[in-house]
Amino acid sequence: MAPVYAGGNDTSTLPKYSLPKLRRRNTVLAVSRHPLRLRDFRLLFIGRTVSTLGDAVVPAALAIAITRATGSSGALALVLGCTMVPRLLLLPLGGVAGDRCNPRLVALTTDLVRAAAQLLVGVELVGGRPSLALIAAAEALGGIASAFAMPTAAPLVAATVATTADGGLRMRANALLGAAGSAARLGGPALAGTLVFTAGPGWAFVLDGASFVLSAALLTRITVRHQPGERRSLLRDLAEGWGEVRSRTWYWTSLIGHAAWNGANAVLLTLGPLIAARRLGGDGVWVVLTQAGAVGMLVGSLLAGRVRPRRPVLVANLGLALFALPLLALAAAAPAPVTVAAHAVAMVGLGFLNPVWQTVVQQEIPAGVLARVSSYDWLLSLAAAPLGYLLAPLAADAWGSAAPLLVAAALVALACGGTAVVPGVRRVGSGAAEEVPDPGRTPSRVR
């Protein structure tokens, strides 16, 4: 296979080197380039960062708006369910659409749909007489659109950032997206509070809608080549995507761990606020804990851009197992500083996993099925969260809050740490283990 160069495959202008030297030169040239120097990725990065910031503003604004309008937590649960249920149910269809069609076109269309949905909610709230039915319908429409948008993330990065021998350039791109997303989620609640208590919650949705409009506008400027595959029946496409997942033991065993993490996180989010309020010093402790987690995610994303593990998936999965720490701290009602620190450390593991996992998947999964495989990834990873939300309060009522927290800690530690015994998890991505020279810094490596 011919070496791939940062500027293309034309080697006529390069000095004459032996093949090994050419490959080394190719690696150094490609990875020394910053991904933001690539025009298409730069536009994608800006659009995704802005829309993530807009999305980060919405949860707090939505909770305040619905409870103000109805005074009912059940109404808020209804609206949230209208977003989550269609998203989960339609994710596999979104994966098929992302593989059959140009992912840029799918992402652009869904951005416009989500912009319309959020602007509609914003107008309803700004008007002062919001209709719960209309808001729920708009959020359901946004959930449907996100089911088709989420599987396009990996194909768009893969299409805008060329692969290199060690995946270094793409790892940096994914780490940048992860760090920007973490920073947006860190600042989102503060921006939401400012908007809610000055202009009103409706303007948070207007901001989110505008962010999707900007993202769609930037997508129109991106060039993504798409080679449509053989047209088959929908069921055959779905089966082929599932077959790609099932044939890779490193993939589906890791997804079990990721699902356990999401289920455990749901337990923490359900029981944590009450424990913080009653045992750890008040509601302010929970606010500090969530902000510490956002900082931890940002640190983990930055680490992923600089540290190249020899066994990336194994290291990332073991990092996820650290989520047992805050669960154990809450179960034991440990002092607030200990619990906050444990959550921050655990979220470093999540921040590290996201770009590492995305890079390995983009390297290992064929482009023609990448969206479908990503859709199953999202589906399996997120499906355990509703189960955690449902079972945690029931178990806490029956046996006390410590019991579900301890069970969740054991499950996440076993499911994520247990991937270490899977040979494929230890092997995958090992070709990307060698550190690539990066001028201006001392190489670091996790073994």
N, C-alpha and C positions, 0 to 999 in steps of 0.2 A: 504494500500500500504506500502511495506517495506521501511524503510528509506534508503537513498543512501549515502554511505560513500565515503570520499575522496579517500580511497584506494580500493574501490570496495564494494560489498555487504556482504563480509564475516565478520561476527561479532564474530567469535569464539575466537579471540585473545583480544577482548575488555572486559573491566570490565562489570559486570552485572549492568545495570542501568534500571530504568523505561523507558517506551517508550518516554515520553516527554523529559526526560533527554538525552536519546540517540539521539533524533532529535536535541536538542540544541548542543550536543557534535558534531554531524555530521556537523552542520552548522559552528561551530567554526573551526573544523578541516579543512573543505573544503575551507572556505573563507580565512583562515589564510595562506593557501598555495598560492604562487604567480603563476599566470598562466604560466610564463616563465619557471617554473620548470617542466612543462609538455612537454615532448620531442616533441611530434607531433605538439603542438601549437607553440613551440619555432622555429621549422623549418618553419612552415607556416608564422610566424611573420617575420622572417628574409627574406624569399623570397618575401613576400608582401611589406615589407619596401624598399627593394632594387629595386623592379620593379616600385614602386611608385615614387622613386627618379628618376629613368630613365625616366618615363613618364613626370615628372615635368620639365625635361630639354627640352622636345621636342617642346612645343608650341612656345616659343620664337625663338628657332632655326628654326622651320618650317617657321614662319613668315618672318624671315630675309632671309632664303634661297630662298623662293619663290619670294619675292619682289626683291631680288638681281638678280635672274635669269630672271624674266619676267617684273619687274617694274609695275605690275598690281595687284591691290587689288582684282579684279575679279578672277584672277587665284588662289589667296589664298582662296577666298570664295569657289571656285570649289573644291579645295583639302579638305577643312574642311567639305564641304557638302558630299563628297565621304566617309568621315569617319562617320559622324553623321547619315545620312539617312539609310544605311544598319543596323547600330547598333539599331536604333529605330524600324525598321521594323521587325527585326529578334529576338528581345528580348523575345517574348513569346515562340518561338521555342527553344531558349536557355534555358528557364525555363523547358520545357518538357524534353530536353536532360539531364539537371541537376537532374531531378527526376527519369528518366528512367535508367540512367547510374550512375556509381560511380562518384560523383562530383570531386574526386581527378583526375580521368582519364580525365574528360572533361577539368579541369583547366590545367592539364599538356599539353594536346594536343593544347589548345588555346595559351598557353605560347610559345610553339614551333612555331606555325603559326605566332604569333605576332613578335617573334624574327626574323623569316625569312623576314617578311615584312619590319621591321625597318632596318635590315642589308642591304636589297636591296636598300632602300632609301639612306642609308648612303654611299653605294658604288657608287650610281649614283651621289651624291653630291660631294664626294671626287674626283671622276673622272673628274670633272670640266665642263662637258657638260650634265647637267641633262635634262632628258626628262620629261616634265610636265605630259604627258599621263602615263608614267610608275610610276611616283611618286603617281599620283592620284589612279592608279590601286592598288598599294601596300598599300596605306592608306585605300582604300575600303576593301581590304583583312583584314587589321588590325581591321577595324570597324566590319566586320562580326565576326571575332574571339572574339572581346570584347563582342558582343551580347551573345555569349555562355559562356564567362568567368564570366561576372558580376553576373548572378544568382547563381553561385557556391560559392560566398563569404560567405553567411549566412550558407549553409549546411556544409561548411568546418569548420567554427568556432564551430558550434553546434556539429560536429563529433569529434573535437579534444579537446574540453573543456566540461567536464561533467557538467550537470545541478546540481544546489544545491537548497535547499528549497527557498532561497530568490533571486537566480540568481546572487549572488554577485561575484562569480568567473568568470562567463561569462561576467558580466558587466566590470570587470577589464580587461579581455581579449579584449573586444571591445574597451574600452577606450585606451588601449595600442596601438591597431591598429590605432585608430583615431589620437592619439597624434603623433605616428610615421609618419603617412601620412601627418599630418599638418606640422611637422618639415621638411619632405622631400619637400613639396610644398613651404616651406619658403626658403629653400636653393637651390631649383631647378633652379630658374631664375638666381641666381648668378653663379651657376655652368655652366649654359647655356651660359651666357655672357663670362665667361672665355674660354670655348671651342670655341665659335664662333669667338672670336677676337684673339685667339692664333692658334688653329689647324684648324678652319673652322667648319661651321655648320654640315657638314656630320658626324663628329665624335660624335656629340650629339646623332645622330641616331644609330651609332655603339654602343655607351654606352647603349642606351635603349635596343637594341637587345641583348647585352650581359647580361643585367639585367634580361631579360626574360629567357635566357638560364640558368642562375643561379637559378631562381625561379623554373623552370621545374626540374632541378637537385635535388633541395631540396624536391619537391613534390614526387619524386620517393622514398624518404626515409620515407614518412609519411604513416601510416596505417589508412585507413578509411573504416570502415565496412559499407556496403551498402546492404539493403534489397530491391531488386526490387519489385515493386508492380505489380498488375495485368496489363498485356499488353492490351491496348485499342487502339482505333483509335486516330489519332492525334487530330481530332476535339473534341473528347470526353475528352482527356487529357486537352486541352486548356479550354474547358468549365468547367471542374472540378476545375481547378485553378482559373478561374474567379468567379466561385460559392463560393469558399473559401473567396475571397476578398469581394464579395458583401454581404455575410452573416454576416460580422463583421462591424457594423456601426462605431466603433472606428477606424477601419483601413481605410475604403474608405473616411470617412470624413477628416481624417488626411491627406490622399493623396491629397485631394483637396487643403488643405493648403500648402502642399509641392510643388504642381504644381504652385500655385500662387507665392510662394517664388522664384522658378526657373524662372518664367516669369518676375517677378520684378527684379531679378538679371540681366537678359538679358537686360532689359531697362537701368539699371545702367551701365552695361558694354558698351552699345552702346552709350549712351549720356554723361556718366561721363568724359571720357578723354577730350572731346572738352570743356566741362564746366570748367574742371580743368585748361586747357591751356589758356582759354580766360578770366576767371573770378577769378580764385583762386590763380594764381601766376605762372602757367607754367606746363610743362609736369612733372617736378619733383614732383609736388604735387600728381599727379596720381600714380606715382611709390611709394611714401610714403604711400598713401592710400591703395594700394593693399598689400604692405608689412605689414601694420598695421592689415589688415584683416586676413592675414596668422597667425600673432601673436595671434589675437583674437581667431581663430579656435583652435590653439594649447592650449590656456588657457581653452577654453570650453571643449576640450577633456580631459584635466587633471582634471577639475572639475567633469566631469562625472564619473571618477574613484573613487572619494572621497565623493561625495554627493549623497545620496540616497533619492530621493523624494518619498513622500507617493503616489503621483499620477504622475508617471514618464512621461507618454505621454502628459498629460495636461501641466505640467511644461515645457516640451521640446517644445511643440507647441507654448506656450506663449512666449518662448524665441525666436522662429522664427519670431514672430510678431514684434520684435525689429528692423527688417530690414526696417521698415517704417522710422526709424530715419535718416539714410544716404540719403534716397530718398527725404525726406523733406528738409534736409540740402542742398542738391544739387539744389532742386527746388527754394529755397530761396537764393541761392548763399551765404550761411553762410560762415564765415571766415574759411580758410583752416584748422586750428587746430580743430575747432568744427566739421567739416565734417569728418576729419580723425578719430577723437575720436568716432564719431557716427558709422562709419563703423566698427571700431575695436569692439565696444560693440555689434553691430549686429552680427558679425561673431563669437563672443563668444556663442551666441545662437545656431548657426549652429554647431559649434564644440561640444556643449553639446548634441544637438539632435541626432547626428549620432550614437554614441555608445549606448545611451539610447534606441533609436528606434530599433536598431538592436538586442539589448538584449531582449526587450519585444517581438519582432517578433519571435525570436528563441525560446522563452519560450512558446508562445501562439499558434504558427502555427504548425500543425503536420509535422513530418519530411518528410513524403511521398509526401507532396505538397509544401514544403518550397521553392524549387527553382522556381517553377511556380509562386507562390505568390510573390516572390522577383522580378521576371521578370516583372510582372504587376506593382509592386511598382516602379521600374526603369522607365518603359515605361510611366506611368501616371505622374510621377514626372518630367521627363525630356521633355515631349512632349510640354510643354508650353514655353520652352526656345526659339525654333525657331520662335514661334509666337511673342515673345517679341523682338527678333532681327529684325523681319520684320516690325512690327507695330510702334516701337518706333521712327525710323527716319521719317516715313511718318507722324505720329502725330506731331512730332517736327517741321517739315516743314510747316504743316498746322496751328498749334496753338502756336508754341513756345515750347521750351524744358521743361518748367515748367509743362505744362499740362499732358504729359504722365508720368512724375515723380510723380505728385500728385495722378493720377489715380492708378499707381502701388502701391504707399504707402497705399492708401485706401484699395485696393484689398488684399494686403498681411496682413494688420492689421485685416481686417474683416474675411478673410478665415482662418488664423491661430488662431487669438483670438476667433473667433466664435466657434471653436471646444469645447470651455469650456461649451457650452450649451448641448453638446451631452453626455447623461449619460454614455455610454460606454467608452468615452474618460476619464471621471472622475474616472471610476472604474478600467479599465484595468491596470494590474501591481500592484494594491494596495496591493496584497499579498506579494510583495517584499518591502513593505514600512518600515518594522522594521529594525532598524540599526543593523548591525552585528558587534560584537566586532572585533576590529582590533588593535592588540597590538602595542603600541608605538605612538598612536595618540589620540587626543580628538575627540569623535564622533561628526559629524555634520549632519544636516538634513534640507532639504527644505520641507516646508509644502505647 
